[in-house]
Amino acid sequence: MTLIRKIDYNLWEGPKMFDFTPHFMRTEYAREYYPNGASLLHDPVHPGNKKIPLVLKKSEDLKDAFGGYSSGGHKDYVDMRINSVANRSGFFYMGLFCLFIWWIFDIFALSAAPPSFKVFNQILRYGGYGIGAAITFIPLFRTLATPVRFHKKNQEVYVYHKKVLYRIPWDECEFSIRIAKQNEGYRGLQDGYQLSLWLSSVHATNLAFDEQQHVELNMIHCMRIHAPAYAYWEYVRRYMTGDTPVYTEISKKRISPQPTLDIELVLWLLLLPVSILCMPHFYALATPFRRRWPKEVHEWTGEKCNWN
């Protein structure tokens, strides 16, 4: 059930959260340049450096935004994860749900089949469990994409997406928070919101385009509650513009903690099934499969760093 309501010819209003009420509209710029821009309902937040007046009772410095979406803080820049990395837990739980449904089907349908279908039933049974297990665990080991690097000192943003390298002046970054009509796993049963970075071909450094094109990069997708998307944007905005308060843990890599002592290792192994169920995101971040920045980014940054 949607909580978004139309209040004017070209104006939609989301629910009030943390003393902030978002508004969405169709824009001529999106219609001309963005994929499916004619139907896009969004709130453009940059260019324009739109300040989001979220009233937070906790972490006024947006520490939660840094902890949830950053892959590391540095002296002159911060790396922020994209949705394909930050929201891996959703695919894990969706796979568990598929396994549960298949288990119910196995008990009440496959087990009741006549003996003549025994071989077929075995193939179908284990095939279903195999597909469910793949949906559940493959996201935990899928290659991590490079984050988006916000370089405060250079006032530039570096993006490596689909083998295209972008070097974007901060004032030319195109951000908007849009209404996502198709939500991950829920098929539109709840409102969805998405912070999108629109990548223009004019900022591509390793590929030439015949005309200006835009590609959408999903920074974060959230359902029902729009505050995480706005908090993500507000954190980035404060960081790049020097507004305070903002939390940045300098020279700190954010990955899942690893046990060090023998007793910790034993406890970790004993609690492994429970910890995977409760914290699949940490295991996804611990995967050794990671995409690396092109050497040009290290030159622009002034140091080599591949935290993601």
N, C-alpha and C positions, 0 to 999 in steps of 0.2 A: 504494500500500500504506500503510495507516494505522499510525502509531506511537502512537496514542492508545488506551489500554486502560482497560477498566472494572474498578475495584478494589472497588467496593461497590455497594449497591442504587441509590444516587443520587450516585455519585462516579466521575468519570473523570480519568485522569492523563495528562498530556502528557509528551513526552520531556524529559529534563534538559538544559538549555542554559545556559551561563554560571553554573553552580552554582545554577540555579533550576529548580524543577519545578512547573509550573502544574497546578491542579486545577479541574475544571469540574463544575457540577451544574445541576439544574433547581430553580427557586425558585418559591414561591407568588406572590411579587410579580410576577415576569415572567409567570406564568400569568394573572394578573388584569389586568395593564396593558399588556404589550408585545405587538406584533404577532407571531403564531405563538409566543407565550410558552410554551405547553404543551410544545413540543418543543425549546425553546431550551436548549442546554448552554452555560453561560457562567460567568465568574469575575467577580462584581461587585467593582469596585475603588473605587467612590465612589457615594454617601456612605460614609464610613468611612476615606477617605484611606489606602488600602492601599499600604504601602511595598513595592516590589519589590526584593529584595536581589540584583540582578544583579552578578556579579563580572566586571568588564571590565578587560582588560589595557591597553586603550587608551581614551583619552577618558573618564576617570572623571567628567568634568563633563558628559558626554552631548553633546559638541559635534557628534557625528555626527547625533544626533537633531535638533538645531537646524538643522544644514546641510541635512538631507534633507527636513524637513517644515515648516520655518518660512518664511514669506514676508517676515519682517522683525522686527528687534528695536527696541524703543522704550524711552523712559525709564520709563514706568509700565505698559506692557502689551506682549504679544507676540502676533503673528498666526500661527496654525498652519493649514496647508493641510489640506484634506479629501482623501479617497481619489480622487475624480474628477479632481483636479488632480495629486496626487502620483504616481499610478500610470498615467499616460498612455503611458509607454513600452511597457507590456504590450500595449495595443491596436495600437500601431505594429508591433511584432514579429509579432503575430498576423496582421496584414494582409500583411506580407512573406511569412509562411509560406503564406498562402492564394494569393498570387501565384506562389510557387514550385510549389505543387501544381497550379495551373492551367496553368503552363508545361509541366509534365510531361504533363498530360492533353492539352495542345495538340499536343505532339510525337508522342505515341504513339496518339492517338485521332483528333483532328480532322484532322491532316495525312494520315491514312490513309483518310479518307472519300472516296467516289466523287465525280467532278467535278460530277455533277448536284446535289450538295448544296453547291456552292461558295458561293452567296449566303448560305444559311443558316449555313454554317460561319463565314463572315466576321462575320456578326452575332453569333453565339455566341462566337467567339474574342475580338473586341474588347469585347463586353459583359462577359465574364468578367474581362478585364484591367481594365476600367473599374471594376467593383465592387471588385476587389482593391485598386486604387489608392485608391479612396474610403475603404475600411476602413483603409488604411495612413496616409493623410495628413490626413483630416478631423479625427482626434483632436488633431493638432498645432495646428489653428486653431480648435477649438471654444471657445466662450466660457468663460473661467475663472470658476469660482464664487468667491464671497467666502469668505475663510478664517474660522476661528473665532477670535474675539478674546478672549484671556484677560487681563483687566485686573486686575493685581496690586494696584494702589493702591485701586481700588474694590471689590475682591474680588467681581467680577462677570464673567460670561461672556456675550458677545454673539454671536448666531447669526442669519443671514439665509438661510433655507432654504425653497425653494419658495414664495417671496413672503410667508412668515410671518416676522416679526421677534420673536426671543426675547431677553429680558433675564433672566438666570438668576443668582441668588446662588450663589457658589461652593459653599457647603455644601449646596446643593440640587441640584447637578449629578448626573446619573445616568450613570455610565460603567461599562461592563463589557467584558471581552474574551471573545469567544465563539468557538466552533468553527463555522467556515463549511463547511457540507456541500457546497455547490456552489462550486467554485473557478473563478476567471476563466480561461477558456481551457483548463482541464485536466479539467473535468467530473468532479471528485471523485477523480482518480487520485493526488492528493497531499492531505495534510492542509492545511486552510486555517484561518487565524486572523484575527479582525477586531476592532479596537478600535471600539466603538460608543458614541456619545453619544445617549442616549434623550431626545428633546425632548418635554417635557410641555406640553400646551395651557394649563396654569395660568400658564405664563411667557410666553405669547404677548401681544404688546402692540398689535398692529394687526388682530387678528381675534378675534372672540368665538366660543367653542365651547359647545355645549349641555351637554357632559359632558367629563370628563377623558379626553384621548386622548394617545397617545404615538406619535412618529414616530422611526424610527431614522436617524441620520446616521452614515454610514461614514467614520470618520476615517482609517483605514489598513487595507488588506487585504494579508496576506502568506501565502505558501505554504511549507509544510514547516517553516520556521523561525519560531517564535513570538516570538523575542527582539525584533524590530523593533516589534511591537505593544506589548510591555511596556515597552520603552525609550521609546517615544513617550509612553505614559501616565506613566512615572516622571519624564520631563522636565517635563511639565505639572504634575505633583504637586509636584515640588521648587520649580518656579518660583512657583506660587501660594501655597505654604505657607512659602516662605523658606528651605527646606532647602538646604544646600550639599553638594557643589559642583554648580553648574549654569552652563552657558555661555549667555550672552546678548550678542549683538553689538548694542550700542545704536545706534539711528538708522541702521541699515544695511538697505538694501533688497536682497533676494536675487532676482536674475533672471540670465539668461544674459549673460556679458560680451560687450560689443560692440567690434569692432576700431576703433581710432582712427587710427593712422598708415597712410599709403598702402601701405607694404610689408606691414603686418599685414592690410589689406583684401585685397590680392592673394593672400596666402597663405590667407586665410580662404575666398576664392572658389574657389581651386584645391582646397582640402581639404573643400569643402562636402559632396560626396556621402559622404565617409568620416565627417565629423563628424555628419551626420544619422543615419547608421547606428549610430555609437557613442554619441551623446548626443542622442537625439530629445527627451528631457525638457526640455533647455534651449530648444529651438526652440518647444516647446509653451508654455513660460512666457513666451516673447517675443511671443506673439500680442497684437495690440492690442485684441482683443475680451475685455472684462472686465466683470463685474457690479460695481456700486458699492454702497457702504453707503447705507442711508437716512439722511437728515439727523439723525434722532434719535440714531443711534450716534455721530455726530460731537459732538453735544451731551453725551452721556453720557461720551464719551472725553475731552473737553476740547480736542480739536483735530481738524482734518480730515485724514484719511489713508486712502487707498484702495489701499495696497500689497497686491497679491494675485498 
